[in-house]
């Protein structure tokens, strides 16, 4: 005798306009219904498998979800071979619990005016089908013996009908009558694209029109010692097909105090922070949740790419939930620790490899050190710098090598650095000629990072090689001889350059005479370390990507040890050589500007013309 009587009724809901609200607010994310219905089928099969293992159900045989398209009938059907439902269970789970729960949730969000963010915030489950359908049918047969199959129908309103069905095989078929606005979901390529996005790693076969299309054994479920390097690279290329080969990776496999599995890859990123580069795909029991799990990954690690599977998170989890949940915070801290441990491991086991990809990872390491105290403590000893000796060194290694060369300023050891090795090549050569090693800082973040390091290590002072405080270029031992008028050569050089360059008319320019250890260079331009940093920081905060105008305050250092400068002083009172001396003085200044890449436009034209003229003149 049948346990199902033909009946009609109204759904147990509190909001009569529930389905129109679902359709309106979820329309932009309508593809989510495929994930929900496939996931429901997977849940039904998992329940049946567990009952079978405990002896409460027969051997389930083949378990799968098959998504079938019928373009003629304009239907999309989700078939599973899971536990199925009796008539009473359909009334309980479809008519009462699911719809009432959805209604309560939407009612709550109506009060908060955030209906537009429902997707991803709660399990729409079965009722997400109405986002794309005019009518939805359910054909279900329970695994239990002596029960009839049931047929349930709803056309998008609050009324339903239910009757006995002819379905003979166990499981549930959900038939969606796709409406005109959503007929793209009757195209096989579209449905395949969505299934591969959300359901590609589910643990049961997912079929499309009878053909299996998913990968049931994602790499992150395996033990790290079971996976070869080539497997990691191949998996990465499937996750991110347009990306170049990753630098290295971290295999996450945690069971206590929380359940977490995943693989994080370090992509090649040079010079600037590009948070859009990173994408961490979040899964829940192998079901895709989101393409960018920013709330789980610490901000400084959002440059990474890969996947994380957290079985204990709700499938449709809200961002506010992730941001405030202490469980998620522990996961974030664990990931930070694992990344720091990995960096230390590579540094100790294969320093050559570590140095090889340092330029690619230095940005995120520096950013992480400034934003996470625990991360700083763990990686401070593996922080590296490329130097003018074309090697990579830690700060301690640099300090050790240069402690007998670099002078100490106010009890601090000076660390010389260059921000643009090409532009500052002449100054770098001067330093190298004096046995001085220069560290390269050449990314935007270094403006902040230098001050951060000085705050952390009060025993060092970072000075750019073109700083006016770089005393290591000066020859302090050179004596200053004065004439009968009590004027030194330095005084005469300063008078000469002042008379021609007229710094009193150019308020941004100062002139200073100094004996440099390198006698080949006639002049250099230096800047106030303090003011330059201030201007660069201010420029960054104001969004001026081109950098600060550091030339609004600069000093021209005239090298009194240079032979040409000595000849200029000797010839300065010779009336026949006045024009030549003037042109050479101007060229000394322009050459210093040129070395700083600050001679452009009309100034550059005049410099080139003057240089041509000088080739025909003799001092």
C-alpha angles and dihedrals in degrees: 000000000000119000091202124080121192108255145158128208150140126278117251099248136137098210117056092196095055098118095047088051091051091050094047101045100036098044095102089056097037095136088073090084090074091057092047096050095043090048091051089054091050090050090052091052093047091053091050093048091052091049089050092051090052092048094247093114137032124259101293094215116202114009119198146131116234120194109201127193123205108182093181094056091033092230134139112199128196111202123186132177093215136121096304127202138262122222091263091050091051090053091047101043102030106030100036121015102034098041095042091048091051091047092051091049094050091046089056093048092048087063091051094046092230102114088127090071099051095112108092091015102087141007106271088176116162096003093061083080089078091065089080105018140083090197136013127201131191124203110183138167122188125230087234117104121246095024127125127232116252132218117205125184134188127170097201099280132094095272126088138180128211132188143153115290135208094229108136103181124076119256140048133292117196111195118199118197097209115222123229095259092058103042090125085082088068089067113096095217091055095049091044091052092054094044091050090049098050107017106030095113102040114136095240131060112274111200133194112206089341097311119112111235109167137087109235097187111058116191095241091067091062125085115259092240089058095057127082125213090249090055091055092049093047092049090050091052089054093049094044108019096176097052128097120243114296122245097230140321146222122226110212118204114160129159102163132081086003138002113255135151131170150111124251119198128200108221126200109272121164134198105332135058110254109177091177087067095071125076124175111189111214120214132182112204089339093308113124113242108169141351095226120038095189094152092059099041117068110253095248090054096054086100087074125093131209142076139292126195116201109178095187096060120094111260092237101040124174125232091236088055091053093046095051105032113107089209090061091047090057090051090052091051091049092052090051090052093048092051092050091047091051092052091050091047094054092044092054099039101038114010092170090060091045091053090046094063098029093104089057097049102032093092096058093040092055092044090049093049091054094047105038122046095196091051090050092053092050099047105030091100093052095048106123138198130197111229139200088260086069092245135109120244139174117238091254091052091050092048092048094052096044101038092100094046108036112075119232119240118206089343092309126117112238118234111197117211140178124212097194114027093190097048092041095042094119092053091045089054089050090054094046089050088059092049092256121143119216126207118219118232108172111150132087093247091061091075087069097030095060092057090044091056092047089053092049095043109037090181095073136065119198113215125181113230092241092052120122087230093061095112093166092083093058127091101223093177095066111109121229110225118201129207131224089283090056091249122136126212087255090057091052092048091051092049091050095051093041091053093053104032093039099206089186087072093043103055093186092062128080125181124214131172117218138162108240123201089230105071096187098073116073096199147354135196119232135182137211105267092212097046094042092053091047092052094046092050091047091049091053093049090049092051096245099151092183090069135240126311095249091168090072084086118026139142128221109216111204111206107227089189092063117104095221092052089053090052091049091055091047091051099040095098094045106107092202091058099042095106093045093049091049093051092048092050090052090049092050088056095043092048090055090050090048091054087057092048090244102118108097144139117004092357091058092048091053091047092054092047091048092048090053090051092049092057088070096046130079126210 
